[in-house]
């Protein structure tokens, strides 16, 4: 049985794309080493602008739902 190969527009690069963890470490936005030393497990610390982006997205979600009179739970 032969599967059909599907190509998505914009996925042909003239370079080898890097993984998210390679980019995160190179851009100083993810710290796997410190997280492993701290937790002893496979966690990651998000830092700098990526941490600010994650917080902004969380705040946006909370503000949107609270303003729409949705119930709010903190877990």
Secondary structure as the mmCIF struct_conf table of DSSP 4:
data_model
#
loop_
_struct_conf.conf_type_id
_struct_conf.id
_struct_conf.beg_label_comp_id
_struct_conf.beg_label_asym_id
_struct_conf.beg_label_seq_id
_struct_conf.end_label_comp_id
_struct_conf.end_label_asym_id
_struct_conf.end_label_seq_id
HELX_LH_PP_P HELX_LH_PP_P1 UNK A 3 UNK A 5
TURN_TY1_P TURN_TY1_P1 UNK A 9 UNK A 10
BEND BEND1 UNK A 14 UNK A 15
HELX_LH_PP_P HELX_LH_PP_P2 UNK A 17 UNK A 19
HELX_RH_AL_P HELX_RH_AL_P1 UNK A 20 UNK A 26
TURN_TY1_P TURN_TY1_P2 UNK A 27 UNK A 28
STRN STRN1 UNK A 30 UNK A 31
HELX_RH_AL_P HELX_RH_AL_P2 UNK A 32 UNK A 39
BEND BEND2 UNK A 40 UNK A 42
STRN STRN2 UNK A 45 UNK A 46
HELX_RH_AL_P HELX_RH_AL_P3 UNK A 48 UNK A 67
TURN_TY1_P TURN_TY1_P3 UNK A 68 UNK A 69
#
